[in-house]
Amino acid sequence: MTDQKLIKVRYFAALREQAGIDQEKVSTQADTAEALYTELKNKYNFSLDIKNLKLSYNLNFSDFNQVIHNGDELVFIPPVAGG
């Protein structure tokens, strides 16, 4: 059985607009950043596929296979266009 974790998640750009918030604490049983993003994508109907995102895991860039633990901070970073 997977343990429940409390993860701080921050959103930027399109993800922030779609979630309607810039950060939250998420209670999850997800084991990886990818599994957590899938949960959140379903919850908020995110339009961005995971392959278009970068991940910051506890202030360091990481891949989406990163195992997550209680108290971690994840930032899902979408592509940003500027002008």
ZIHUHU-V286641 format. One line per field, one symbol per residue. ss: DSSP state (H for helix, E for strand, C for the rest). psi: psi as a letter, one per 20 degrees, with the letter a starting at -180 (. if undefined). burial: # if it has 16 or more other ideal C-beta (glycine too) atoms within 10 Angstrom, else .. A space follows every 50 residues. Layout:
ss=???
psi=???
burial=???
//
This chain:
ss=CCCCEEEEEEECHHHHHHHCCCEEEEEECCCEHHHHHHHHHHHHCCCCCH HHEEEEECCEEECCCCECCCCCEEEEEECCCCC
psi=ppqpqopppqqqchhgghhjrirrpppqjqhrhghghgghghgilpipqh ijqqppoljqqrriippqrpirpppoorqppr.
burial=....#.#.###...#..##......#.#.##.#####..##....#.#.. ..#.###......#.#.#...#.#####.....
//
